[in-house]
């Protein structure tokens, strides 16, 4: 925990929201960050359910109460693409997390940008200007799963390939398809989020070399 955090007004606010002493709130936040560092290294803690996050933080009360308190006190942020992100994870992560992200050539996820109509655009760190480009129709690419295969729009494949340049994205998607087929009861409704989480968790030992040039093709482009 960085210096000054225990005295931060948001800690007192969290303690009041949960009706606990301030030192209890400090402990909860420390557990939250430890869990994030190990199981959501890019800050996308929303890949885990509210109940799982609550258990990891050893909170004995209701999961919804705990998560809502973290959101209202701005310790975690709601996000259109990742559901929940740790607020300012770049500031709270420790040196080992920084080194791991650097070695894996991946970045902390930042809140999904929104265009003036309120539609979310982009799923990886990007500038507001770039986030608004290419989405004039106000729709975002949608991944579908049919006939045992993921159908990923070309623009989303390009985004992922730029976000994860250290390995080839397509072979990883084939692996994810195999996992889907082997675990039909665990298939997700939001296939794009599932694949993004899958790619963000690829370990260096699993890397397949990325091709020097890639042609992005798909049966069709889908939107939601």
C-alpha positions as YAML, in Angstrom:
chain: A
units: angstrom
residues:
- id: 1
  name: UNK
  ca: [0.00, 0.00, 0.00]
- id: 2
  name: UNK
  ca: [1.46, 3.35, -1.02]
- id: 3
  name: UNK
  ca: [2.30, 5.98, 1.57]
- id: 4
  name: UNK
  ca: [-0.62, 8.19, 2.56]
- id: 5
  name: UNK
  ca: [-3.39, 5.80, 1.60]
- id: 6
  name: UNK
  ca: [-4.53, 4.98, 5.17]
- id: 7
  name: UNK
  ca: [-5.13, 8.70, 5.80]
- id: 8
  name: UNK
  ca: [-6.96, 9.28, 2.51]
- id: 9
  name: UNK
  ca: [-10.53, 10.63, 2.96]
- id: 10
  name: UNK
  ca: [-11.85, 7.80, 0.77]
- id: 11
  name: UNK
  ca: [-10.67, 5.27, 3.36]
- id: 12
  name: UNK
  ca: [-12.74, 6.99, 6.03]
- id: 13
  name: UNK
  ca: [-15.66, 7.10, 3.60]
- id: 14
  name: UNK
  ca: [-15.40, 3.36, 2.97]
- id: 15
  name: UNK
  ca: [-15.17, 2.66, 6.69]
- id: 16
  name: UNK
  ca: [-18.33, 4.67, 7.27]
- id: 17
  name: UNK
  ca: [-20.17, 2.98, 4.39]
- id: 18
  name: UNK
  ca: [-19.39, -0.46, 5.83]
- id: 19
  name: UNK
  ca: [-19.71, 0.58, 9.50]
- id: 20
  name: UNK
  ca: [-16.20, -0.59, 10.37]
- id: 21
  name: UNK
  ca: [-13.07, 1.07, 11.81]
- id: 22
  name: UNK
  ca: [-10.69, 2.77, 9.38]
- id: 23
  name: UNK
  ca: [-8.02, 0.14, 9.98]
- id: 24
  name: UNK
  ca: [-10.55, -2.46, 8.83]
- id: 25
  name: UNK
  ca: [-11.09, -0.54, 5.59]
- id: 26
  name: UNK
  ca: [-7.30, -0.41, 5.07]
- id: 27
  name: UNK
  ca: [-7.12, -4.18, 5.46]
- id: 28
  name: UNK
  ca: [-9.95, -4.74, 2.97]
- id: 29
  name: UNK
  ca: [-8.23, -2.55, 0.38]
- id: 30
  name: UNK
  ca: [-4.92, -4.32, 0.88]
- id: 31
  name: UNK
  ca: [-6.64, -7.69, 0.30]
- id: 32
  name: UNK
  ca: [-8.39, -6.27, -2.79]
- id: 33
  name: UNK
  ca: [-5.07, -5.16, -4.29]
- id: 34
  name: UNK
  ca: [-3.32, -8.42, -3.44]
- id: 35
  name: UNK
  ca: [-6.13, -10.35, -5.16]
- id: 36
  name: UNK
  ca: [-5.94, -8.04, -8.18]
- id: 37
  name: UNK
  ca: [-2.17, -8.41, -8.45]
- id: 38
  name: UNK
  ca: [-2.46, -12.18, -8.54]
- id: 39
  name: UNK
  ca: [-5.67, -12.83, -10.46]
- id: 40
  name: UNK
  ca: [-6.45, -9.67, -12.48]
- id: 41
  name: UNK
  ca: [-3.05, -8.17, -13.12]
- id: 42
  name: UNK
  ca: [-4.37, -5.61, -15.63]
- id: 43
  name: UNK
  ca: [-6.89, -4.32, -13.09]
- id: 44
  name: UNK
  ca: [-9.91, -6.01, -14.70]
- id: 45
  name: UNK
  ca: [-11.24, -7.46, -11.48]
- id: 46
  name: UNK
  ca: [-14.73, -7.64, -12.98]
- id: 47
  name: UNK
  ca: [-13.76, -10.95, -14.60]
- id: 48
  name: UNK
  ca: [-14.55, -12.35, -11.15]
- id: 49
  name: UNK
  ca: [-18.04, -12.37, -9.66]
- id: 50
  name: UNK
  ca: [-19.03, -10.03, -6.83]
- id: 51
  name: UNK
  ca: [-19.15, -13.04, -4.51]
- id: 52
  name: UNK
  ca: [-15.65, -14.16, -5.48]
- id: 53
  name: UNK
  ca: [-14.24, -10.67, -4.93]
- id: 54
  name: UNK
  ca: [-15.98, -10.43, -1.58]
- id: 55
  name: UNK
  ca: [-14.60, -13.78, -0.43]
- id: 56
  name: UNK
  ca: [-11.10, -12.81, -1.55]
- id: 57
  name: UNK
  ca: [-11.33, -9.68, 0.59]
- id: 58
  name: UNK
  ca: [-12.61, -11.75, 3.52]
- id: 59
  name: UNK
  ca: [-15.69, -9.57, 3.93]
- id: 60
  name: UNK
  ca: [-18.33, -11.47, 5.91]
- id: 61
  name: UNK
  ca: [-21.30, -9.32, 4.88]
- id: 62
  name: UNK
  ca: [-23.37, -9.25, 1.72]
- id: 63
  name: UNK
  ca: [-21.42, -9.21, -1.54]
- id: 64
  name: UNK
  ca: [-23.64, -6.57, -3.14]
- id: 65
  name: UNK
  ca: [-23.23, -4.27, -0.14]
- id: 66
  name: UNK
  ca: [-19.46, -4.63, -0.25]
- id: 67
  name: UNK
  ca: [-19.08, -4.06, -4.00]
- id: 68
  name: UNK
  ca: [-21.43, -1.09, -4.00]
- id: 69
  name: UNK
  ca: [-19.46, 0.48, -1.15]
- id: 70
  name: UNK
  ca: [-16.22, 0.10, -3.13]
- id: 71
  name: UNK
  ca: [-17.87, 1.66, -6.18]
- id: 72
  name: UNK
  ca: [-19.47, 4.56, -4.33]
- id: 73
  name: UNK
  ca: [-16.18, 5.35, -2.59]
- id: 74
  name: UNK
  ca: [-14.31, 5.14, -5.92]
- id: 75
  name: UNK
  ca: [-12.02, 2.25, -5.08]
- id: 76
  name: UNK
  ca: [-13.35, 0.30, -8.06]
- id: 77
  name: UNK
  ca: [-15.01, 1.63, -11.21]
- id: 78
  name: UNK
  ca: [-17.89, 0.21, -13.22]
- id: 79
  name: UNK
  ca: [-16.92, -0.35, -16.85]
- id: 80
  name: UNK
  ca: [-18.92, -1.19, -19.96]
- id: 81
  name: UNK
  ca: [-16.41, -3.73, -21.25]
- id: 82
  name: UNK
  ca: [-14.72, -5.18, -18.16]
- id: 83
  name: UNK
  ca: [-17.63, -4.77, -15.70]
- id: 84
  name: UNK
  ca: [-15.35, -3.64, -12.86]
- id: 85
  name: UNK
  ca: [-11.87, -2.09, -12.86]
- id: 86
  name: UNK
  ca: [-9.69, -1.27, -9.88]
- id: 87
  name: UNK
  ca: [-9.58, 2.51, -9.62]
- id: 88
  name: UNK
  ca: [-6.14, 3.95, -10.40]
- id: 89
  name: UNK
  ca: [-4.56, 0.50, -10.51]
- id: 90
  name: UNK
  ca: [-1.46, 2.03, -12.13]
- id: 91
  name: UNK
  ca: [-0.89, 3.88, -8.84]
- id: 92
  name: UNK
  ca: [-1.72, 1.04, -6.44]
- id: 93
  name: UNK
  ca: [0.07, -1.87, -8.17]
- id: 94
  name: UNK
  ca: [3.43, -2.82, -6.71]
- id: 95
  name: UNK
  ca: [6.80, -3.14, -8.43]
- id: 96
  name: UNK
  ca: [6.39, -6.85, -9.12]
- id: 97
  name: UNK
  ca: [3.17, -6.16, -11.03]
- id: 98
  name: UNK
  ca: [4.85, -3.39, -13.02]
- id: 99
  name: UNK
  ca: [7.69, -5.72, -13.98]
- id: 100
  name: UNK
  ca: [5.31, -8.54, -14.93]
- id: 101
  name: UNK
  ca: [3.24, -6.26, -17.15]
- id: 102
  name: UNK
  ca: [6.42, -4.93, -18.75]
- id: 103
  name: UNK
  ca: [7.81, -8.42, -19.37]
- id: 104
  name: UNK
  ca: [4.50, -9.57, -20.87]
- id: 105
  name: UNK
  ca: [4.21, -6.34, -22.87]
- id: 106
  name: UNK
  ca: [0.68, -5.64, -21.70]
- id: 107
  name: UNK
  ca: [-0.82, -2.61, -20.00]
- id: 108
  name: UNK
  ca: [-3.27, -1.80, -17.24]
- id: 109
  name: UNK
  ca: [-6.82, -1.53, -18.53]
- id: 110
  name: UNK
  ca: [-8.30, 1.93, -18.33]
- id: 111
  name: UNK
  ca: [-12.03, 2.75, -18.26]
- id: 112
  name: UNK
  ca: [-13.70, 2.19, -21.61]
- id: 113
  name: UNK
  ca: [-14.08, 5.47, -23.46]
- id: 114
  name: UNK
  ca: [-17.53, 6.65, -24.53]
- id: 115
  name: UNK
  ca: [-18.56, 8.68, -27.53]
- id: 116
  name: UNK
  ca: [-21.13, 11.53, -27.29]
- id: 117
  name: UNK
  ca: [-24.06, 9.13, -27.82]
- id: 118
  name: UNK
  ca: [-22.98, 7.11, -24.78]
- id: 119
  name: UNK
  ca: [-21.93, 3.97, -26.68]
- id: 120
  name: UNK
  ca: [-18.75, 2.36, -25.36]
- id: 121
  name: UNK
  ca: [-15.87, 2.11, -27.76]
- id: 122
  name: UNK
  ca: [-12.55, 0.35, -27.32]
- id: 123
  name: UNK
  ca: [-11.39, -2.27, -24.85]
- id: 124
  name: UNK
  ca: [-7.72, -1.47, -24.42]
- id: 125
  name: UNK
  ca: [-5.86, 1.61, -23.16]
- id: 126
  name: UNK
  ca: [-6.23, 4.36, -25.72]
- id: 127
  name: UNK
  ca: [-6.56, 8.09, -26.04]
- id: 128
  name: UNK
  ca: [-10.06, 9.66, -26.20]
- id: 129
  name: UNK
  ca: [-9.40, 10.81, -29.76]
- id: 130
  name: UNK
  ca: [-8.50, 7.34, -30.99]
- id: 131
  name: UNK
  ca: [-11.34, 5.78, -29.03]
- id: 132
  name: UNK
  ca: [-13.88, 7.77, -30.99]
- id: 133
  name: UNK
  ca: [-12.46, 6.86, -34.38]
- id: 134
  name: UNK
  ca: [-14.06, 4.16, -36.48]
- id: 135
  name: UNK
  ca: [-17.33, 4.02, -34.57]
- id: 136
  name: UNK
  ca: [-19.36, 6.67, -36.35]
- id: 137
  name: UNK
  ca: [-22.33, 4.32, -36.54]
- id: 138
  name: UNK
  ca: [-22.45, 4.16, -32.73]
- id: 139
  name: UNK
  ca: [-22.08, 0.37, -32.66]
- id: 140
  name: UNK
  ca: [-19.34, -1.80, -31.27]
- id: 141
  name: UNK
  ca: [-17.99, -5.05, -32.75]
- id: 142
  name: UNK
  ca: [-19.67, -8.18, -31.49]
- id: 143
  name: UNK
  ca: [-18.11, -11.60, -31.20]
- id: 144
  name: UNK
  ca: [-20.39, -14.56, -31.89]
- id: 145
  name: UNK
  ca: [-19.93, -18.29, -31.36]
- id: 146
  name: UNK
  ca: [-21.49, -20.70, -33.85]
- id: 147
  name: UNK
  ca: [-20.64, -24.10, -35.32]
- id: 148
  name: UNK
  ca: [-17.85, -24.54, -32.81]
- id: 149
  name: UNK
  ca: [-16.04, -21.34, -33.79]
- id: 150
  name: UNK
  ca: [-15.71, -17.76, -32.59]
- id: 151
  name: UNK
  ca: [-16.52, -15.21, -35.29]
- id: 152
  name: UNK
  ca: [-14.46, -12.12, -34.53]
- id: 153
  name: UNK
  ca: [-14.90, -8.93, -36.58]
- id: 154
  name: UNK
  ca: [-11.69, -7.89, -38.39]
- id: 155
  name: UNK
  ca: [-11.45, -4.56, -36.57]
- id: 156
  name: UNK
  ca: [-11.52, -6.33, -33.20]
- id: 157
  name: UNK
  ca: [-8.83, -8.77, -34.32]
- id: 158
  name: UNK
  ca: [-6.66, -5.78, -35.25]
- id: 159
  name: UNK
  ca: [-7.27, -4.21, -31.85]
- id: 160
  name: UNK
  ca: [-6.31, -7.38, -30.00]
- id: 161
  name: UNK
  ca: [-3.24, -7.96, -32.18]
- id: 162
  name: UNK
  ca: [-2.01, -4.45, -31.36]
- id: 163
  name: UNK
  ca: [-2.79, -4.90, -27.67]
- id: 164
  name: UNK
  ca: [-0.96, -8.25, -27.49]
- id: 165
  name: UNK
  ca: [1.93, -7.97, -29.99]
- id: 166
  name: UNK
  ca: [4.06, -10.53, -28.16]
- id: 167
  name: UNK
  ca: [2.02, -13.53, -29.32]
- id: 168
  name: UNK
  ca: [-0.25, -14.59, -32.18]
- id: 169
  name: UNK
  ca: [-3.86, -13.94, -31.27]
- id: 170
  name: UNK
  ca: [-5.54, -16.37, -33.66]
- id: 171
  name: UNK
  ca: [-3.98, -19.57, -32.20]
- id: 172
  name: UNK
  ca: [-5.11, -18.45, -28.76]
- id: 173
  name: UNK
  ca: [-8.66, -18.01, -30.06]
- id: 174
  name: UNK
  ca: [-8.49, -21.58, -31.42]
- id: 175
  name: UNK
  ca: [-7.47, -22.76, -27.93]
- id: 176
  name: UNK
  ca: [-10.39, -20.85, -26.44]
- id: 177
  name: UNK
  ca: [-12.73, -22.58, -28.91]
- id: 178
  name: UNK
  ca: [-11.45, -25.94, -27.74]
- id: 179
  name: UNK
  ca: [-12.07, -24.95, -24.12]
- id: 180
  name: UNK
  ca: [-15.60, -23.78, -25.01]
- id: 181
  name: UNK
  ca: [-16.41, -27.08, -26.71]
- id: 182
  name: UNK
  ca: [-15.03, -29.07, -23.77]
- id: 183
  name: UNK
  ca: [-16.95, -26.97, -21.22]
- id: 184
  name: UNK
  ca: [-20.37, -26.19, -22.77]
- id: 185
  name: UNK
  ca: [-21.93, -25.56, -19.36]
- id: 186
  name: UNK
  ca: [-19.40, -22.79, -18.69]
- id: 187
  name: UNK
  ca: [-19.80, -20.90, -21.95]
- id: 188
  name: UNK
  ca: [-20.35, -17.17, -21.48]
- id: 189
  name: UNK
  ca: [-23.02, -14.88, -22.87]
- id: 190
  name: UNK
  ca: [-20.50, -12.15, -23.67]
- id: 191
  name: UNK
  ca: [-18.06, -13.95, -25.94]
- id: 192
  name: UNK
  ca: [-15.98, -10.83, -26.61]
- id: 193
  name: UNK
  ca: [-15.34, -10.28, -22.91]
- id: 194
  name: UNK
  ca: [-14.46, -13.96, -22.47]
- id: 195
  name: UNK
  ca: [-11.90, -13.84, -25.29]
- id: 196
  name: UNK
  ca: [-10.40, -10.59, -24.03]
- id: 197
  name: UNK
  ca: [-9.96, -12.12, -20.58]
- id: 198
  name: UNK
  ca: [-8.48, -15.25, -22.15]
- id: 199
  name: UNK
  ca: [-5.91, -13.21, -24.09]
- id: 200
  name: UNK
  ca: [-5.00, -11.08, -21.09]
- id: 201
  name: UNK
  ca: [-4.18, -14.22, -19.11]
- id: 202
  name: UNK
  ca: [-1.84, -15.84, -21.66]
- id: 203
  name: UNK
  ca: [1.48, -16.51, -19.90]
- id: 204
  name: UNK
  ca: [4.89, -15.97, -21.55]
- id: 205
  name: UNK
  ca: [5.54, -19.72, -21.50]
- id: 206
  name: UNK
  ca: [2.44, -20.18, -23.68]
- id: 207
  name: UNK
  ca: [3.32, -17.56, -26.31]
- id: 208
  name: UNK
  ca: [3.02, -18.48, -29.97]
- id: 209
  name: UNK
  ca: [5.13, -16.10, -32.06]
- id: 210
  name: UNK
  ca: [3.09, -13.39, -33.71]
- id: 211
  name: UNK
  ca: [3.27, -13.29, -37.53]
- id: 212
  name: UNK
  ca: [5.13, -10.40, -39.13]
- id: 213
  name: UNK
  ca: [2.04, -9.49, -41.16]
- id: 214
  name: UNK
  ca: [-1.53, -10.56, -40.70]
- id: 215
  name: UNK
  ca: [-4.64, -10.45, -42.86]
- id: 216
  name: UNK
  ca: [-7.80, -10.11, -40.82]
- id: 217
  name: UNK
  ca: [-10.75, -11.87, -42.34]
- id: 218
  name: UNK
  ca: [-14.06, -13.06, -41.00]
- id: 219
  name: UNK
  ca: [-17.26, -14.60, -42.30]
- id: 220
  name: UNK
  ca: [-18.97, -11.32, -41.53]
- id: 221
  name: UNK
  ca: [-18.89, -8.34, -39.21]
- id: 222
  name: UNK
  ca: [-21.39, -8.47, -36.38]
- id: 223
  name: UNK
  ca: [-22.61, -5.62, -34.23]
- id: 224
  name: UNK
  ca: [-24.65, -5.34, -31.08]
...
